[in-house]
Amino acid sequence: MWRASLNKGVKQLRFVLKQGPEHSGTWSFVQDNLPTLRMLNQNTMFSVTEINDAFETPSACHIVYGDRGLNTEEIETAGLSSKEFEDILKSKVEKGLMLERGVVKNNSDVSVPTPVVEAHKYVKYLDDSF
C-alpha cells in the first residue's frame, strides 16, 4: 500500500550506491522494486547512481520530501538487507505523508507549461497518413 502513495509524500528518491558486498541488499531492492515504484509513482523522480568503492562518499539513499520546506533525509545503505531497507523506506514515506504541504489557493497559482495544457489537442497534418 505504501508503494502507491510514495508520490504523495516523497518528491525525489536518489540512490547513490557502491558495488561492495555490504551494499548488495540495497542493490537487490533497487533491481526488484524500482520498476514497480516507477510505474506506480510517475510524478516522483527516481535516480540510481553507481559510485566507485574507493570514493569517500557514503553509499546512501537520499529522500527529498514534497512538503513546504522540501526537507531531505538520507538512509545509509551499508550492511542493510533488502527487507531492512524496505522497512526503513516505508517509515520515511509514512513520515512524508504527515508533513505539511503548501496549499494551492486556485488554479492560477499552478504553473503548467503550455505544451502540457495543449497536449489534448490533435492537429491532423496532410502527411499523417501512411
C-alpha positions as CSV (number, residue, x, y, z in Angstrom):
1,M,0.0,0.0,0.0
2,W,2.8,2.4,0.8
3,R,4.3,1.9,-2.7
4,A,1.4,3.6,-4.5
5,S,1.4,6.5,-2.1
6,L,5.1,7.3,-2.4
7,N,4.5,10.2,-4.7
8,K,2.2,11.9,-2.2
9,G,4.9,12.1,0.4
10,V,8.2,12.0,-1.5
11,K,9.2,14.2,-4.4
12,Q,12.6,12.6,-5.2
13,L,14.3,9.3,-4.3
14,R,18.1,9.3,-5.2
15,F,20.2,6.2,-4.8
16,V,24.0,6.7,-4.7
17,L,25.3,3.2,-4.3
18,K,28.7,1.4,-4.2
19,Q,29.1,-2.1,-5.6
20,G,30.7,-3.7,-2.5
21,P,29.1,-6.8,-0.9
22,E,27.8,-4.8,2.1
23,H,25.5,-2.9,-0.3
24,S,24.1,-6.0,-2.0
25,G,20.8,-5.8,-0.1
26,T,20.0,-2.3,-1.3
27,W,21.0,-3.2,-4.9
28,S,18.7,-6.2,-4.8
29,F,15.9,-3.8,-3.6
30,V,16.6,-1.4,-6.4
31,Q,16.6,-4.2,-9.1
32,D,13.5,-5.9,-7.7
33,N,11.3,-3.0,-6.7
34,L,12.3,0.2,-8.7
35,P,10.4,-0.7,-11.9
36,T,7.2,-1.2,-9.9
37,L,7.8,2.0,-7.9
38,R,8.4,4.0,-11.1
39,M,5.2,2.6,-12.6
40,L,3.1,3.4,-9.5
41,N,4.6,6.9,-8.9
42,Q,5.1,8.6,-12.2
43,N,5.4,12.1,-10.6
44,T,8.3,11.1,-8.4
45,M,11.8,11.5,-9.7
46,F,14.0,8.3,-9.2
47,S,17.7,8.3,-9.7
48,V,20.3,5.5,-9.4
49,T,24.0,6.3,-9.4
50,E,26.8,3.8,-9.0
51,I,30.0,5.1,-7.4
52,N,33.4,3.5,-7.0
53,D,34.1,1.8,-3.8
54,A,37.3,3.9,-3.4
55,F,35.2,7.2,-3.1
56,E,34.8,8.6,0.4
57,T,31.2,9.4,-0.3
58,P,29.0,7.0,1.6
59,S,26.5,4.7,-0.1
60,A,23.1,6.2,0.7
61,C,19.5,6.8,-0.5
62,H,18.6,10.5,-0.4
63,I,15.0,11.4,0.1
64,V,13.5,14.8,-0.8
65,Y,10.1,15.2,0.7
66,G,7.3,17.1,-1.1
67,D,6.5,19.3,1.8
68,R,6.5,23.0,2.1
69,G,10.2,23.2,3.1
70,L,11.5,20.4,0.8
71,N,13.1,18.6,3.7
72,T,15.6,16.0,2.9
73,E,16.8,12.8,4.6
74,E,19.5,10.2,4.0
75,I,19.4,6.5,4.6
76,E,22.9,4.9,4.9
77,T,22.7,1.6,2.9
78,A,25.9,-0.2,4.1
79,G,25.0,-3.5,5.7
80,L,21.3,-3.3,5.1
81,S,19.4,-6.3,3.7
82,S,16.7,-5.7,1.1
83,K,13.9,-6.2,3.7
84,E,15.5,-3.8,6.2
85,F,15.9,-1.1,3.6
86,E,12.3,-1.6,2.5
87,D,11.1,-1.2,6.1
88,I,13.2,2.0,6.6
89,L,11.9,3.4,3.3
90,K,8.3,2.6,4.2
91,S,8.7,4.5,7.5
92,K,10.2,7.5,5.7
93,V,7.3,7.5,3.2
94,E,4.8,7.4,6.1
95,K,6.7,10.3,7.7
96,G,6.5,12.3,4.4
97,L,2.7,11.8,4.3
98,M,2.5,13.6,7.7
99,L,4.4,16.7,6.7
100,E,2.6,19.9,6.0
101,R,2.0,20.7,2.3
102,G,1.7,24.0,0.6
103,V,-1.9,24.9,-0.3
104,V,-2.8,25.9,-3.8
105,K,-5.5,28.5,-3.5
106,N,-6.7,28.5,-7.1
107,N,-5.6,27.2,-10.5
108,S,-3.8,30.5,-11.3
109,D,-1.2,29.6,-8.7
110,V,-0.3,26.4,-10.5
111,S,2.4,26.8,-13.2
112,V,1.7,24.4,-16.0
113,P,3.6,24.7,-19.2
114,T,1.6,25.5,-22.3
115,P,2.6,22.3,-24.2
116,V,1.1,20.2,-21.3
117,V,-2.1,22.2,-21.4
118,E,-2.3,21.9,-25.2
119,A,-1.4,18.2,-25.3
120,H,-5.0,17.0,-25.5
121,K,-5.5,18.7,-28.9
122,Y,-4.7,16.8,-32.0
123,V,-4.0,18.5,-35.3
124,K,-4.2,16.4,-38.4
125,Y,-1.5,17.1,-40.9
126,L,-1.5,16.0,-44.6
127,D,1.5,13.7,-44.0
128,D,-0.1,11.8,-41.1
129,S,-1.5,9.0,-43.3
130,F,0.8,6.1,-44.2
